Amino acid sequence: MQEILSDEEALSLASKGDGDAFGVLYERYVGRIYNYVYYRTGDPFDAEDLTARVFYRAMRHIGNYRNQGLPLSAWLYRIAHNLVANWHRDNSRRKEVPLEEGIFTSRNGNHPEYELLESEEQERLMWVIRSLSPERQQLIILKFVEHLSNAEIGQIMDRTEGAIKSLYHRTLISLRDQYGNLDFFDSLTTQDRN
């Protein structure tokens, strides 16, 4: 059924109470939403709980969903963003993603000294990213973990594509200044990753 229904068709059926149609949407988006929540919380158990809450909330309000020209994923990311913000506020702490479980860990069989140096660089980069505002962290996660375009990120963050490009550029410059590896961040700022 998943390949047969488009998002619009599944949304229409789900809004009329069709559980199987909502299941199709769940299967399509649960991995992406979990990844987003996990990288914002740093805890797999909290990420599972919050992801379940995202889809529970979506299921409860699917009848009220109105297509305003945004993809369903933007609506789900906004729900996830709000729940993560509440989670951070309620916990009033920041958890860190262990590097061995993080996105930057490499297990490519390189020499141990190389792996140690690479791990130290990755740890430094993760520390700098965690020091960013939640909005900039969200941008970095959507850009580099979810590989979304500036237009898609703009829809999720309720900003124009130009505002996202500007925020992205300012974020990379800030990271470059803090991180100090000019070649790495210069290469990112010159890439046009729409």
C-alpha positions as CSV (number, residue, x, y, z in Angstrom):
1,M,0.0,0.0,0.0
2,Q,2.9,2.4,0.8
3,E,4.1,2.6,-2.8
4,I,0.6,3.0,-4.2
5,L,-0.5,6.0,-2.1
6,S,0.9,9.5,-2.5
7,D,1.3,11.6,0.6
8,E,-1.8,13.6,-0.5
9,E,-3.9,10.5,-0.9
10,A,-2.7,9.0,2.3
11,L,-3.4,12.3,4.1
12,S,-6.9,12.5,2.7
13,L,-7.7,8.9,3.8
14,A,-6.0,9.4,7.2
15,S,-7.9,12.5,7.9
16,K,-11.1,10.4,7.5
17,G,-9.9,7.9,10.1
18,D,-8.1,5.4,7.9
19,G,-5.5,3.9,10.2
20,D,-3.7,2.1,7.4
21,A,-3.2,5.3,5.5
22,F,-1.7,7.0,8.6
23,G,0.5,3.9,8.9
24,V,1.8,4.5,5.4
25,L,2.7,8.1,6.4
26,Y,4.3,6.9,9.6
27,E,6.5,4.4,7.8
28,R,7.6,7.0,5.3
29,Y,8.6,9.6,7.9
30,V,9.4,7.9,11.2
31,G,13.1,7.4,10.4
32,R,13.7,11.0,9.4
33,I,11.8,12.4,12.4
34,Y,13.6,10.0,14.8
35,N,17.0,11.1,13.5
36,Y,16.1,14.7,13.8
37,V,14.9,14.3,17.4
38,Y,17.9,12.1,18.3
39,Y,20.4,14.6,17.2
40,R,18.6,17.4,19.1
41,T,18.3,15.4,22.3
42,G,21.3,13.0,22.2
43,D,19.4,10.2,23.9
44,P,17.9,7.3,22.0
45,F,15.3,6.6,24.6
46,D,14.1,10.2,24.7
47,A,14.2,10.3,20.9
48,E,12.0,7.2,20.7
49,D,9.6,8.7,23.2
50,L,9.5,12.1,21.5
51,T,9.1,10.6,18.0
52,A,6.2,8.6,19.3
53,R,4.7,11.8,20.6
54,V,5.2,13.5,17.3
55,F,3.2,10.8,15.5
56,Y,0.6,10.6,18.2
57,R,0.0,14.4,18.0
58,A,0.0,14.2,14.2
59,M,-2.6,11.3,14.3
60,R,-4.8,13.3,16.7
61,H,-4.7,16.4,14.6
62,I,-4.5,14.9,11.1
63,G,-8.2,15.9,10.6
64,N,-7.2,19.5,11.1
65,Y,-4.3,19.4,8.8
66,R,-4.7,21.8,5.9
67,N,-2.3,21.8,2.9
68,Q,-0.9,25.2,2.7
69,G,1.6,24.4,0.0
70,L,4.1,22.8,2.4
71,P,5.0,19.2,2.4
72,L,3.8,16.9,5.2
73,S,7.4,16.6,6.3
74,A,7.5,20.3,7.2
75,W,4.4,19.9,9.4
76,L,6.0,16.8,11.2
77,Y,9.3,18.6,11.7
78,R,7.5,21.6,13.2
79,I,5.7,19.3,15.6
80,A,9.1,17.6,16.4
81,H,10.8,21.0,16.9
82,N,8.1,22.1,19.3
83,L,8.3,18.9,21.3
84,V,12.1,19.0,21.5
85,A,12.0,22.6,22.6
86,N,9.6,21.7,25.4
87,W,11.8,18.7,26.3
88,H,14.8,21.0,26.6
89,R,12.8,23.5,28.6
90,D,11.4,20.8,30.9
91,N,14.8,19.2,31.5
92,S,16.7,22.5,31.6
93,R,19.8,20.6,30.5
94,R,21.6,19.8,27.4
95,K,22.5,16.2,26.6
96,E,25.4,15.4,24.4
97,V,25.5,12.8,21.7
98,P,28.3,10.3,22.5
99,L,30.8,10.5,19.6
100,E,30.9,6.8,19.2
101,E,27.2,7.0,18.3
102,G,27.4,10.4,16.5
103,I,27.2,11.3,12.9
104,F,30.9,12.1,12.6
105,T,32.3,8.7,13.8
106,S,34.3,6.8,11.2
107,R,34.9,3.1,11.4
108,N,36.8,2.8,8.1
109,G,39.7,0.8,9.5
110,N,42.3,3.6,9.4
111,H,45.4,3.4,11.5
112,P,44.6,4.0,15.2
113,E,46.7,7.2,15.4
114,Y,44.8,8.7,12.5
115,E,41.5,7.6,14.1
116,L,42.5,9.3,17.3
117,L,43.3,12.6,15.6
118,E,40.1,12.4,13.6
119,S,38.1,11.7,16.7
120,E,39.7,14.7,18.5
121,E,38.8,16.9,15.5
122,Q,35.2,15.5,15.5
123,E,34.9,16.0,19.2
124,R,36.0,19.7,18.9
125,L,33.5,20.2,16.0
126,M,30.6,18.6,17.9
127,W,31.4,20.8,20.9
128,V,31.3,23.9,18.7
129,I,28.0,22.9,17.1
130,R,26.5,22.2,20.5
131,S,27.4,25.7,21.5
132,L,25.2,27.2,18.7
133,S,21.7,28.5,19.4
134,P,18.9,25.8,19.0
135,E,17.9,27.5,15.7
136,R,21.4,27.1,14.2
137,Q,21.7,23.6,15.5
138,Q,18.4,22.8,13.8
139,L,19.7,24.3,10.6
140,I,22.9,22.2,10.7
141,I,21.0,19.0,11.5
142,L,18.5,19.5,8.7
143,K,21.3,20.5,6.2
144,F,24.0,17.9,7.0
145,V,22.1,15.0,8.7
146,E,18.8,15.1,6.7
147,H,20.5,16.6,3.6
148,L,17.6,18.9,2.9
149,S,17.7,21.8,0.5
150,N,17.5,25.4,1.6
151,A,14.0,25.6,0.3
152,E,12.9,22.6,2.3
153,I,14.6,23.9,5.5
154,G,12.9,27.2,4.9
155,Q,9.5,25.5,4.9
156,I,10.3,23.6,8.1
157,M,11.7,26.7,9.9
158,D,9.0,29.0,8.4
159,R,11.5,31.2,6.7
160,T,12.3,32.2,3.2
161,E,14.9,30.4,1.2
162,G,17.0,33.6,1.2
163,A,16.8,33.8,5.0
164,I,18.0,30.2,5.3
165,K,20.9,30.9,2.9
166,S,21.8,33.9,5.0
167,L,21.5,32.0,8.3
168,Y,23.5,29.1,6.9
169,H,26.3,31.4,5.7
170,R,26.5,33.3,9.0
171,T,26.5,29.9,10.9
172,L,29.3,28.5,8.9
173,I,31.3,31.7,9.3
174,S,30.7,31.5,13.1
175,L,31.8,27.9,13.1
176,R,34.8,28.7,11.0
177,D,35.8,31.4,13.4
178,Q,35.3,29.2,16.5
179,Y,36.7,26.0,15.0
180,G,39.7,27.5,13.3
181,N,39.9,25.0,10.4
182,L,39.6,27.5,7.5
183,D,39.9,25.1,4.7
184,F,37.1,22.9,5.9
185,F,34.6,25.7,6.5
186,D,35.7,27.7,3.4
187,S,34.9,24.7,1.3
188,L,31.4,24.5,2.8
189,T,30.7,28.2,2.4
190,T,31.6,28.0,-1.3
191,Q,29.4,25.0,-2.0
192,D,26.0,25.9,-3.3
193,R,23.9,23.2,-1.6
194,N,20.4,24.1,-2.6
